[in-house]
Amino acid sequence: MGSNPVDRVSVFRPYAVVDGPSGQRWEIYVSRMPPPQWRRPARMHRERYGRFAPLFGLPRVVLNRVLWPFVAVPFAVAEGLRSHTVRVEAMTHLPKREIYLWTTTRGRERYVADEIAAGLAAGAILEPNGARYHGTAESRGLIRAPEGPPDPRA
Protein backbone atom coordinates (compact mmCIF):
# COMPACT_ATOMS: atom_id res chain seq x y z
CA MET A 1 0.00 0.00 0.00
CA GLY A 2 1.60 3.25 -1.09
CA SER A 3 0.56 6.73 -0.13
CA ASN A 4 2.36 9.92 -1.00
CA PRO A 5 0.52 13.12 -0.04
CA VAL A 6 2.16 16.15 -1.57
CA ASP A 7 2.76 19.48 0.10
CA ARG A 8 0.81 21.57 -2.38
CA VAL A 9 -2.72 20.96 -3.58
CA SER A 10 -2.94 21.06 -7.38
CA VAL A 11 -5.54 20.14 -9.97
CA PHE A 12 -2.77 18.83 -12.21
CA ARG A 13 -1.38 16.16 -9.90
CA PRO A 14 -3.03 13.96 -7.29
CA TYR A 15 -2.96 14.92 -3.62
CA ALA A 16 -2.43 11.27 -2.75
CA VAL A 17 -2.12 7.92 -4.52
CA VAL A 18 -3.14 4.79 -2.62
CA ASP A 19 -3.45 1.14 -3.54
CA GLY A 20 -6.75 -0.54 -2.72
CA PRO A 21 -7.03 -4.05 -1.30
CA SER A 22 -8.04 -5.57 -4.64
CA GLY A 23 -5.22 -3.95 -6.61
CA GLN A 24 -6.81 -0.67 -7.76
CA ARG A 25 -4.62 2.40 -7.73
CA TRP A 26 -6.67 5.34 -6.42
CA GLU A 27 -5.70 8.93 -7.20
CA ILE A 28 -7.18 11.57 -4.89
CA TYR A 29 -7.47 15.09 -6.32
CA VAL A 30 -8.31 18.22 -4.31
CA SER A 31 -9.57 21.34 -6.09
CA ARG A 32 -11.38 24.58 -5.28
CA MET A 33 -12.44 25.08 -8.87
CA PRO A 34 -15.56 23.39 -10.18
CA PRO A 35 -15.28 22.07 -13.71
CA PRO A 36 -16.88 24.41 -16.27
CA GLN A 37 -20.42 23.59 -17.29
CA TRP A 38 -20.30 22.69 -20.96
CA ARG A 39 -23.29 23.63 -23.05
CA ARG A 40 -24.90 20.91 -25.04
CA PRO A 41 -25.11 22.00 -28.69
CA ALA A 42 -28.60 22.66 -30.02
CA ARG A 43 -29.78 20.33 -32.74
CA MET A 44 -30.55 21.80 -36.13
CA HIS A 45 -33.86 20.55 -37.45
CA ARG A 46 -33.42 19.40 -41.00
CA GLU A 47 -37.09 19.96 -41.85
CA ARG A 48 -36.81 23.64 -40.84
CA TYR A 49 -33.71 24.47 -42.89
CA GLY A 50 -33.79 21.68 -45.46
CA ARG A 51 -30.52 20.83 -47.11
CA PHE A 52 -28.94 24.07 -45.79
CA ALA A 53 -29.08 22.85 -42.16
CA PRO A 54 -25.32 22.06 -42.04
CA LEU A 55 -24.54 25.56 -43.33
CA PHE A 56 -26.66 27.20 -40.61
CA GLY A 57 -25.35 24.76 -38.00
CA LEU A 58 -21.67 25.51 -38.62
CA PRO A 59 -21.58 28.79 -36.61
CA ARG A 60 -23.24 27.00 -33.69
CA VAL A 61 -20.66 24.21 -33.82
CA VAL A 62 -17.82 26.73 -33.84
CA LEU A 63 -19.37 28.67 -30.95
CA ASN A 64 -20.20 25.63 -28.78
CA ARG A 65 -17.17 23.45 -29.42
CA VAL A 66 -14.36 25.91 -30.11
CA LEU A 67 -15.08 29.30 -28.52
CA TRP A 68 -17.19 28.35 -25.48
CA PRO A 69 -14.33 26.59 -23.59
CA PHE A 70 -12.26 29.79 -23.79
CA VAL A 71 -15.14 31.67 -22.15
CA ALA A 72 -16.16 28.99 -19.61
CA VAL A 73 -12.72 28.25 -18.16
CA PRO A 74 -11.94 31.80 -16.91
CA PHE A 75 -15.38 32.00 -15.30
CA ALA A 76 -14.78 28.64 -13.57
CA VAL A 77 -11.41 29.89 -12.27
CA ALA A 78 -12.96 33.11 -10.94
CA GLU A 79 -15.79 31.16 -9.30
CA GLY A 80 -13.28 28.78 -7.71
CA LEU A 81 -11.26 31.64 -6.23
CA ARG A 82 -14.39 33.08 -4.57
CA SER A 83 -15.79 29.72 -3.45
CA HIS A 84 -15.46 28.28 0.04
CA THR A 85 -16.30 24.80 -1.24
CA VAL A 86 -13.51 22.34 -1.98
CA ARG A 87 -13.95 19.27 -4.20
CA VAL A 88 -12.22 16.01 -3.35
CA GLU A 89 -12.34 13.42 -6.12
CA ALA A 90 -11.05 9.85 -6.00
CA MET A 91 -10.56 8.02 -9.28
CA THR A 92 -9.26 4.71 -10.47
CA HIS A 93 -8.89 3.48 -14.03
CA LEU A 94 -8.41 -0.28 -13.62
CA PRO A 95 -10.08 -2.78 -13.59
CA LYS A 96 -12.85 -0.30 -14.48
CA ARG A 97 -13.02 3.46 -14.34
CA GLU A 98 -14.60 4.77 -11.15
CA ILE A 99 -14.81 8.38 -9.94
CA TYR A 100 -16.20 9.45 -6.54
CA LEU A 101 -16.84 13.02 -5.36
CA TRP A 102 -16.94 14.65 -1.93
CA THR A 103 -17.24 18.34 -1.06
CA THR A 104 -16.02 20.07 2.07
CA THR A 105 -15.17 23.58 3.23
CA ARG A 106 -11.87 25.35 2.81
CA GLY A 107 -9.40 24.47 5.56
CA ARG A 108 -10.68 20.90 6.00
CA GLU A 109 -9.59 19.54 2.62
CA ARG A 110 -6.40 17.85 3.84
CA TYR A 111 -8.17 16.08 6.71
CA VAL A 112 -10.98 14.93 4.40
CA ALA A 113 -8.57 13.78 1.64
CA ASP A 114 -6.46 11.85 4.17
CA GLU A 115 -9.57 10.13 5.59
CA ILE A 116 -10.77 9.24 2.10
CA ALA A 117 -7.34 7.86 1.18
CA ALA A 118 -7.29 5.72 4.33
CA GLY A 119 -10.77 4.41 3.59
CA LEU A 120 -9.97 3.55 -0.02
CA ALA A 121 -6.77 1.78 1.07
CA ALA A 122 -8.95 -0.34 3.37
CA GLY A 123 -11.55 -0.94 0.65
CA ALA A 124 -14.30 1.36 2.00
CA ILE A 125 -16.01 4.51 0.78
CA LEU A 126 -16.15 6.81 3.80
CA GLU A 127 -17.95 10.07 4.48
CA PRO A 128 -15.58 11.96 6.80
CA ASN A 129 -16.87 14.51 9.30
CA GLY A 130 -17.33 17.86 7.60
CA ALA A 131 -17.61 16.35 4.12
CA ARG A 132 -20.55 15.45 1.92
CA TYR A 133 -20.42 12.43 -0.40
CA HIS A 134 -22.02 13.06 -3.81
CA GLY A 135 -21.72 9.59 -5.35
CA THR A 136 -20.07 8.30 -8.48
CA ALA A 137 -19.55 10.08 -11.78
CA GLU A 138 -22.05 7.63 -13.28
CA SER A 139 -24.75 8.56 -10.76
CA ARG A 140 -24.13 12.26 -11.50
CA GLY A 141 -24.43 11.60 -15.25
CA LEU A 142 -20.83 12.53 -16.08
CA ILE A 143 -19.71 9.20 -17.52
CA ARG A 144 -21.71 6.38 -19.00
CA ALA A 145 -21.94 3.17 -17.00
CA PRO A 146 -20.19 0.25 -18.69
CA GLU A 147 -22.38 -2.13 -20.59
CA GLY A 148 -23.23 -5.39 -18.87
CA PRO A 149 -22.25 -8.80 -20.17
CA PRO A 150 -23.78 -9.77 -23.49
CA ASP A 151 -27.13 -11.53 -23.37
CA PRO A 152 -26.54 -15.25 -24.02
CA ARG A 153 -30.03 -15.57 -25.58
CA ALA A 154 -29.18 -13.14 -28.38
N, C-alpha and C positions, 0 to 999 in steps of 0.2 A: 504494500500500500504506500503510494507516494503522495506527498502533499508539499506544495511549495508556494505558500502565499507570498506575494510580492509586496514591496513597500508602497508602491504607488498604484492607485486604482486607475485603470485605463480601459477604454472600450475596444482597444486594438489587441490586447493580450489578456488572457484569463487571470483573475485574481488568485485562483487556486486550481490545481489539477489533482484529482484523486482517482484512485482505482477502486471500483466497486467490487463486491464479493464474487460476482459472476464474470469478472473480466472486463467490464465496461470501463472506459476512461472518461471520467466526467470533467468537464471544464466549467468553472464557475466564473461568470462575468458580472461585474458591478458597474452600473452606469446611472448617471443622473438624467441623461437625455433620453426621452422616449423616441422610438423610431418614427420617422415622418409618416403621415397617413397618405398613402398613395391613392390617387383618384382612379377609379375604374373608368376606362374609356367608354363613352357613349356609343351605342351601336347605330350605325347608319341604316336606315330602312331603305332597302332596294326599291320597294314599290313607290316610295315618295320621290326619289331622285332618279330612278331608272338606271340606265347604264352609266350615268355620271356619278353614281354614289361614291366610287373610289376617289374621284377627283375632289368631291366635296369633303370626303373623309380625311384626306391627306393633311390638311392643316390641324385637324383635331389630333391625329396621330403624332404629329410633330410637337404639338403643345403638351399632350398628356405623357408621352414617352420620353421626349428629349428635354424640353424646357422645364416642365414641372419639377423634376428632382432638384434643379438648381434653385428653385424658389422654395421648395419644401424643406430642404436641409438647413438653410440658415434660420428659418423659423423654428425648427426643432431644436437647434442649438440654443437660440435665445430663450425658448421655453424651458429647456433643461437648466440653464443658468439661474432662472428665477424660481424653479421648482424646489420644493422641500422633500419631494418624493424621490426615492432611490429604487432602481430596479435591480434585482438580483436574478440572473438567469443561469440555470444549470443545463448543459447540453452534452449529449453523447451521440456518436455517429455509428458505432457498431455495438451489437449486432444489428440494431435498427436505430434510426434517428429519433431521439427523444429530446424535447425541450420543455423545461419547467420554469415557471415565473413566480417570483415573490416580490412584493413591494414593502418598503419600510421607510422610515424617516431619516433624514440626514443626521449623521453622527452615530447611527446604529448599524450602518452597513457592514462594517468589519465583523461585529459580533454575529449578525445574521448570516453572513457568508461563511464564517467559520462553523457555525452550527449546522448549516446546510451541508457543507463539505463533510463534517463528521457523520451526519446522517446518511449521506450517499455512500460513504466508505463502509458503513455498516449495512447498507442495503435498504434503508428506510427513507421515505419522503417526510421530512419534518416540517412543522410550522413553528418556528422559533417565536419566543415572546417578542412583541413589538413588530412582527411581520405578518403579512397577509398572503396566503397562498392563492394563486389565480388559476392553477391547473396547467395542463399541457398546451403546447402550441396547436395541437389538433383540436382540443376542446374550445380554443379561442378562435378557430377558423383560419389560422395562419399557415398551416401546412396540411396537406391531404393525408388522411390515414392510409397506411399501406393496405393494399388489397389482400383479402383473405386467400386461403388455399383454393385452388381451382375446384369446381364442383365435379365430383367423379361421375355424376349422372349425365354430364354434358357430352 
